């Protein structure tokens, strides 16, 4: 494979006779066998320490089972590739950002199919939709838990993803009917543990090269000849090969290092040194390229050998060589800075904020502002980026680029959204001027795009939306008008449980409204149930969720059963307490440096949750001698902790520790002395415990919590409350919550 085959491989084996001697002098490992994909997975994890870029080779492996252009679409979603301009945008998976600029690893690739896929992407098939969701999750997980130059935190999760990607590179592809969860779980636990152990050796081995957060620089997966000579990573100016093999494998990698450096005739990567990371022993050994070449050549003239090698490679290697592309991406035209400020909030109370100047947004967190800054720096003149929050809560926060009356919103506040709005602005600015003609051209009016919640028709004394039409058309055409059959199909191995729940919620609501007017799905859809264009769109929306954004949801899709149960768990029983927790919750909410009830996730728990729990401790101390008030304070603390979980990234477990401690203190309160109705109390406690359990706050504490509350004294009452809750959860298809409340009952 690669450089080991053909005349080039024979030359390397014949010329680099000193490679076995050099390999024999390197630190020996344990000699134990390692997993088949551990070496490549470790290289992927090390690559993420120098660059946050797409998993190029994994995308290439998956491209075998998805349409042309898919890998490029996935690559463009990464912040590193979001600012590519045509024609390089259409081949994003082949582009490599380096310290010196962009490298086009496959310059002669035929872009006709890619351009067609970019301009009019087909409806995704089931496997393509699953793989797209999977790669999106991989990207978001690395963005949240992996930082350049930082080791530690969620290494177990990162190890699982790296092993999964290594399998894709090797051609181990998912089954056609696999779900995202099934693919994720397919990585064996023993391989994950092994890789985590190998990663723990990196800090000592990399030493000063690791630097601090954001300081380590290099290139992940440098390409010297596409498909034939591809390295593991560059750390600074050092080309590094990662090896878990014995002496023979290390010998082969040493030959590759020098060959790769010599193939870089254009000095695209600036290779000045080469090294082998011996993962088993945790040692990184490096040499200047000239020194390593001299050692491998065993006295032969390095200059003559390099010239002979390059001449042979020029004749024998037909694949196109990588080239530099100075015009691949927009050049940043301005310097931007972060400024600490405040931003308005509901009720007029100012919140801490961070602003990007001169043409950027004011964001509620520094993380969001840092994410936005490179996009602001590259926007064309006259455009600015805004961060928009809906004060009514009907639409999640989003980005939008603005220039005069032109405004382009994005569907979210992650790198995807930024890539989208940046693309809108740059494409608008790069449009060519229209050709002037003698006669004016009358444009055909563009038909308004339909997203779903718009009113489609008024019939049977009521208004019906496009969602109602699409559900009815699918029900009639695909399920003979049987709502139960359509219902079952939505939950048949869904790739996204949240999407399935939203669709089911609308289905239930639509059935009720049709029943109320005495009509069926066929009555509502009429002849459109057999219209090909209507059916194509209906199936893509109802069964696949194609292009469905949060703001496209119907009211029933927003008010899902899980959302109703969570809101009830947070606030539903407070008025039945002897002293309402509500005023104490308001004080806790005011103490938190972020809005507990705002939409969105990603606030750093490490920096943000301490004021909330400090205030909770102060309130508990203030009312320690008043059981009814103390119970209200501590109950307010449980809701505040749960809402913090819904907003925060708790990678370091700080929020989990504080929430678990707050729960234990709550269960030590003398609740019976407050006079609260035991039925009310137990139902409320089990509901909030079930929500907190979703974040692991009750893990291995169930027995202790119930014992502290004296559950054994109310066994019969608890049985009745639990059965009532379980019935409610099961009716709303919230089986996980049903299992959790049963777990609490069975813990004592």
QUIZIRA-V813236 format. One line per field, one symbol per residue. phi: phi as a letter, one per 30 degrees, with the letter a starting at -180 (. if undefined). psi: psi as a letter, one per 40 degrees, with the letter a starting at -180 (. if undefined). Layout:
phi = ???
psi = ???
This chain:
phi = .iddciddddddddddddddddddddedddiddbdecddddddddddddcacbddeddddddedcbdejdddddddddedcdcdcdddddbedccbdbdckcccdbdcddcddddddddbdddddedddddddddddeddddddcbbeibckjdddddddddddddddedjdcdddcdcedddddddddddddddeddddddedddhdddiceicdblbdhdccbeibbbddacciccdcccbcddddddedddddedddddddddhdcidcbbaccdddcibccbbeeddddddddhjddddddddddddddddccdddddbdbdcdbdddcbccbcbdabbdbeiiddcdabccccbcdccdbdedddddeddddcddejcbcccccddcidbdeacacbbiddbbdcdaccdedddddddedddddcddddddbdcdccddeddddcckdddcacahibcbcdeddddddddddcbhicddddedddcdhddbddddddddddedddedddddcibcdddddhdddcdddddeddddddccididceddddedddcdedddddddddbdcddcdebddedddddddddddbddcddjbkdddeccceedddddddddddcdcbedddddddddddddddddddccdceciddedddddddddeddddddddiddeddddddddddddddddcidceicedddddddidddbedddeddddddddddddcicdddddddddddddb
psi = ibeeiadddddddddgeeddddddeihiadeiiiideddddddddddeedigiigdddddddedeiiieddddddeeiddedeiiieddefdeehhhideaihhegdehheddddddddghihiidddddddddddddddddddehihehhibfdddddddddddddddeegiiideiidddddeehidddddddddddeedddddbdddaahedhiahhfihdhhedghidihhbehhhhhheaaddddddddddddddddegdefdefhdiiihhgddefhhhiiiddddddddefeihdddddddddddddddhdiiiiiigdfdihhheihiihhhaiiiiheehiiiihihiefaihieiddddddddddddeiiieiihihhhheeeehiiiiiihhbehhhiieifadddddddddddddddehiiihhidiihhihhhhhhhddeihdihifeiihiddddddddddddeffehddddddddegfidhddddddddddddddddddddefiidddddbeeeehddddddddddddefhehideeiiddddgiddddddddddededeeidhheddddddddddheihdeiiiiehhddededddddddddddddfdegdddddddddddddddddddddihfdeedddddddddddddeeigddeeeihdddddddddddddddddeedeheedddddddefddefdddddddddddddddddefgdddddddddddee.
